[in-house]
Amino acid sequence: MENHIFAITPPFFNLDFFSIDRLSYIDNHFITESVPKFPFMVELLSRRVQKVLGKPHPNAMPALSMLAKQGFKTNGLVDILDGGPCMEVDAKKYTNRKIFY
């Protein structure tokens, strides 16, 4: 499971995963410009990637658990960079006094 993230990004980017991840902290507009505007066929990805697509990496489980305790839920979408689950929360439930720690 460790290396599945490296199989998702090559069709969309001419950079390795770590370079893309580093750049996304500076400016992530290139991601929306590089990925398809419409859903793509999962069947085009390798079987190895298909098996883990949308599943969190074991190293991400503590963060996923912390976010779940704060009310975040997986939304069925997949992160284009690492293939893990995307999460969301109803922001209306929170005021600026509530801090996510």
C-alpha positions in Angstrom: 0.0 0.0 0.0 2.9 2.3 0.7 3.7 3.2 -2.9 0.2 3.4 -4.4 0.4 7.2 -4.2 3.1 7.3 -6.8 0.8 5.6 -9.4 -2.0 8.2 -9.3 -0.2 11.4 -10.1 1.9 10.6 -13.2 -0.9 10.7 -15.7 -1.7 14.3 -14.7 1.7 15.8 -13.7 5.2 15.8 -15.0 6.6 15.9 -11.4 7.1 13.3 -8.8 4.6 13.1 -5.8 6.8 14.9 -3.3 7.5 17.9 -5.7 3.8 18.2 -6.4 3.0 18.0 -2.7 5.6 20.7 -1.9 4.3 23.0 -4.6 0.7 22.6 -3.5 1.6 24.3 -0.2 2.8 27.4 -2.1 0.1 27.6 -4.8 -2.3 24.8 -5.6 -3.9 26.4 -8.7 -1.7 24.2 -10.9 -3.6 21.1 -9.6 -7.0 22.3 -10.9 -5.4 23.2 -14.2 -3.7 19.8 -14.6 -6.4 17.3 -13.6 -9.4 16.4 -15.7 -12.4 18.6 -15.3 -14.7 15.6 -15.3 -14.4 12.3 -13.4 -11.9 9.9 -15.0 -12.3 6.1 -15.3 -10.8 4.3 -12.4 -10.5 1.3 -14.6 -7.6 3.0 -16.3 -5.5 2.9 -13.1 -3.6 -0.2 -12.2 -5.4 -2.9 -10.1 -3.0 -2.2 -7.3 -4.1 1.4 -7.2 -7.8 0.5 -7.5 -7.6 -1.7 -4.4 -6.4 1.2 -2.2 -8.1 4.1 -3.9 -10.1 6.1 -1.3 -8.6 4.3 1.6 -6.5 6.2 4.1 -2.8 5.3 4.4 -2.1 3.8 7.9 0.1 6.8 8.7 -2.9 9.1 8.1 -5.2 7.3 10.5 -4.4 9.5 13.5 -5.3 12.7 11.5 -8.4 11.0 10.0 -9.5 10.0 13.5 -8.9 13.5 14.9 -11.0 15.1 12.1 -13.8 12.5 12.5 -14.0 13.5 16.2 -14.4 17.1 15.1 -17.3 16.2 12.9 -15.6 15.7 9.6 -16.9 12.9 7.4 -15.5 11.3 4.3 -17.5 12.5 1.2 -16.8 9.8 -1.4 -14.3 11.9 -3.2 -10.6 10.9 -3.6 -7.6 13.2 -3.2 -5.9 13.5 -6.6 -2.5 13.6 -5.1 -2.4 10.7 -2.6 -5.6 8.8 -3.5 -6.9 8.9 0.0 -10.4 9.9 1.1 -11.5 13.5 1.1 -13.3 14.8 4.2 -15.7 17.6 4.8 -17.6 19.3 7.6 -20.6 21.4 7.9 -18.9 24.8 8.6 -22.2 26.3 9.8 -22.1 24.2 12.9 -18.9 26.0 14.0 -18.3 29.5 15.1 -15.0 31.3 15.1 -14.7 30.5 18.8 -14.5 26.8 18.2 -11.0 25.7 17.4 -10.1 22.4 15.8 -7.4 21.1 18.1 
